[in-house]
Amino acid sequence: MPERSARAYLRDLPEAQFHLLDGGHWALETNLDEIVRLSRQFLERCSLLEMITAGAKTMNANSGMARARIARIWRGRTTRANADAYEPYLYEEGIKPLQQKALGVELLREDRATESEFVTISYWESVEAMSGFTGGDPNKIHHLDRDAEFLIELPEGVQILKIIVPRGHSRPGNETVRQQE
């Protein structure tokens, strides 16, 4: 597709990322590494965006769609020896029920030398919606039955943050143009 024609899509989708590669009908043969890299980045963004925006939208009487406006962040640490057993337990007992209530959920893990940290980020339309899940107090932690067995210490609190700019909203000019010589 000619560059001018391709750029026309940006009129309709101004926040879209635009990548122009010179490859013709054999683009994968001439730009395989670049296309794989860009495709992986796109799929990673789609996965996160699904949780944060598309997955964080539900029917709303006012606008037709609800958007995540609050993030609730929980952190817990295990020993490295317990991390592989805790991860599926946390997913089954903590994340799955949360996915039924929150607009979106992320489970993150960082392995360090002697411990692993798990971070759960849940996305909510409002503090009131979050309070419904927590039983009134949005800062209240619901420890899982086996948390004391797995965690180095039981967390005493969570972070509740207002979302200022939702992930996926890019700045104008967020485009890559590269043509082979």
C-alpha positions in Angstrom: 0.0 0.0 0.0 1.4 3.4 -0.8 2.5 5.5 2.2 0.0 8.2 1.5 -2.9 5.7 1.5 -1.6 4.0 4.7 -1.3 7.4 6.5 -5.0 8.0 5.7 -5.9 5.5 8.4 -4.4 8.0 11.0 -7.2 10.4 10.2 -9.8 7.9 11.5 -7.5 6.5 14.2 -5.2 9.3 15.3 -4.0 7.4 18.4 -3.0 4.4 16.4 0.6 3.4 16.1 1.8 3.6 12.5 4.6 1.5 11.1 5.6 1.7 7.4 8.0 -1.0 6.2 9.2 -1.4 2.7 8.4 -5.0 1.9 5.8 -5.3 -0.9 4.2 -8.8 -1.2 7.2 -10.4 0.5 7.3 -8.3 3.7 8.1 -11.3 6.0 11.1 -12.2 3.9 12.5 -8.7 4.0 11.4 -7.5 7.5 10.8 -10.6 9.5 12.6 -9.5 12.7 10.9 -6.1 12.7 7.5 -7.5 12.0 7.8 -10.1 14.7 9.0 -7.5 17.2 6.2 -5.1 16.3 3.6 -7.9 16.4 4.8 -9.1 19.9 4.6 -5.5 21.2 1.1 -5.2 19.7 -0.1 -8.4 21.3 1.4 -7.5 24.7 -0.4 -4.1 24.5 -3.7 -5.8 23.5 -3.5 -8.1 26.4 -2.9 -5.2 28.9 -5.4 -3.0 27.1 -8.1 -5.7 27.2 -7.7 -5.8 31.0 -7.5 -2.1 31.4 -9.8 -0.7 28.8 -11.8 -3.2 26.8 -12.0 -5.7 29.6 -12.5 -2.8 32.0 -15.7 -1.6 30.2 -19.1 -2.7 31.2 -22.5 -1.4 30.4 -23.3 1.9 32.1 -26.7 3.6 32.0 -25.1 7.1 31.4 -22.5 6.6 28.8 -23.1 3.0 27.6 -19.6 2.0 28.8 -17.8 2.2 32.2 -14.1 3.0 32.4 -11.7 2.0 35.1 -11.0 5.1 37.2 -9.5 3.5 40.3 -6.6 1.0 40.7 -6.3 -1.1 43.8 -2.8 -2.6 44.3 -2.0 -5.5 46.6 1.6 -6.8 47.2 2.7 -10.0 48.8 6.1 -11.6 49.1 7.0 -15.3 49.3 10.3 -17.2 49.5 11.6 -18.3 46.1 11.0 -21.9 47.2 7.3 -21.2 47.7 6.7 -18.9 44.7 5.9 -21.6 42.1 3.4 -23.2 44.4 1.8 -19.9 45.5 1.3 -18.5 42.0 -1.4 -21.0 40.8 -3.0 -20.9 44.3 -3.2 -17.1 44.2 -4.6 -17.3 40.7 -7.3 -19.9 41.5 -8.3 -18.5 45.0 -7.7 -14.8 44.6 -7.6 -13.7 41.0 -10.4 -15.7 39.5 -13.0 -14.4 42.1 -11.6 -10.9 41.6 -12.1 -11.2 37.8 -15.8 -11.7 38.4 -16.1 -8.4 40.3 -13.4 -5.9 39.0 -13.4 -4.3 35.6 -10.0 -5.8 35.0 -7.2 -7.6 36.9 -3.4 -8.0 36.4 -1.2 -10.4 38.3 2.5 -9.6 38.3 5.5 -11.5 39.7 9.1 -10.4 40.3 11.6 -13.1 41.2 14.6 -11.8 43.3 17.5 -13.6 44.8 15.8 -15.0 47.9 12.2 -14.0 47.5 9.4 -13.4 44.9 7.0 -10.5 45.0 3.4 -10.9 43.7 1.5 -7.8 42.7 -2.2 -7.8 42.0 -3.7 -4.7 40.3 -7.5 -4.6 40.0 -9.4 -1.9 38.2 -12.6 -0.3 39.3 -15.2 2.2 38.1 -15.3 3.8 41.5 -14.3 3.5 45.1 -18.0 2.6 45.9 -17.8 -0.4 43.4 -14.6 -1.5 45.0 -16.1 -1.2 48.5 -18.9 -3.6 47.4 -16.2 -6.2 46.8 -14.2 -5.6 50.0 -17.3 -5.5 52.2 -17.4 -1.8 52.9 -13.8 -0.7 53.5 -11.8 -0.5 50.2 -8.5 -0.7 52.2 -9.5 -3.9 53.9 -7.4 -6.9 52.8 -9.0 -10.2 52.4 -6.3 -12.7 53.1 -6.6 -16.1 51.4 -6.8 -19.2 53.6 -3.3 -20.3 52.9 -1.6 -16.9 52.7 0.0 -17.3 56.1 1.6 -20.5 54.9 3.0 -19.0 51.7 3.7 -15.3 52.5 6.8 -14.0 54.3 4.5 -11.6 56.1 0.8 -10.8 55.7 0.4 -7.5 54.0 -1.3 -4.8 56.2 -2.6 -2.6 53.5 -3.2 -1.9 49.8 -2.7 1.1 47.6 -5.8 2.8 46.1 -4.9 5.1 43.2 -6.9 7.3 40.9 -6.2 6.6 37.3 -5.2 9.9 35.6 -4.3 8.6 32.1 -5.5 5.2 31.1 -2.9 2.9 29.6 -3.1 2.7 25.8 -3.8 6.4 25.3 -0.7 7.4 23.3 0.7 10.8 22.5 0.3 12.3 19.1 3.2 11.4 16.8 3.6 8.0 18.4 4.6 6.4 15.1 7.5 4.6 13.5 8.4 5.1 9.9 11.3 3.0 8.5 11.9 2.3 4.9 14.6 0.0 3.6 17.1 1.5 1.2 
